[in-house]
Amino acid sequence: MNNQPIHIIILYLLLPLSIISQSNKQQVKYANQLVKEGNHYGASIYYKKALNIDSADIDLIYKYAHSLKNYNNYIDAETYFKKITEKDRGGRIYKDASLWLASMQKFNSKYKAS
């Protein structure tokens, strides 16, 4: 029996996973570079594309929330800082997320929520 067709099938099944992973890493790399250049709006676009691929990555959510905050998109930033505080209960990883959530709520005139 020839095992070659099985190896080819496995290769074709695994190839899309490596392409998606590389694509996600590339999106984050572009976004990080734009943050260094001070282009937070542009960075937010690439972080969002990466989040569309991996929406559970809390570090990515954190970077996206900061890029939103830094170009004054406080409504969306509030949403994403809230996601961080819900995932990172007690602020063990992202100690400042609760502070930023409260700040975004204040900017959005949600004084009772802060």
C-alpha angles and dihedrals in degrees: 000000000000115000094190096095090053091054091049092050091050090049092052091048094051098041096077090053092056092046092051091047092050091046091052092049090048092052091052092046091054091046093050090051091051090051089054088052091050095247099133095162091056091045091053090057092055093042089052091051089052091048089053086061097041113016094169097063103112093192089056091048089052093051091046092050091052093049089052091048093047094057091044099254091141097163095059092036089057090053093052096042086053090054089052094050090049093051096039100048111194093015095264094151104021104034094175098049093093090050091051091046090054091047092051090048089052092050088049090052094248095136096158092052092055 
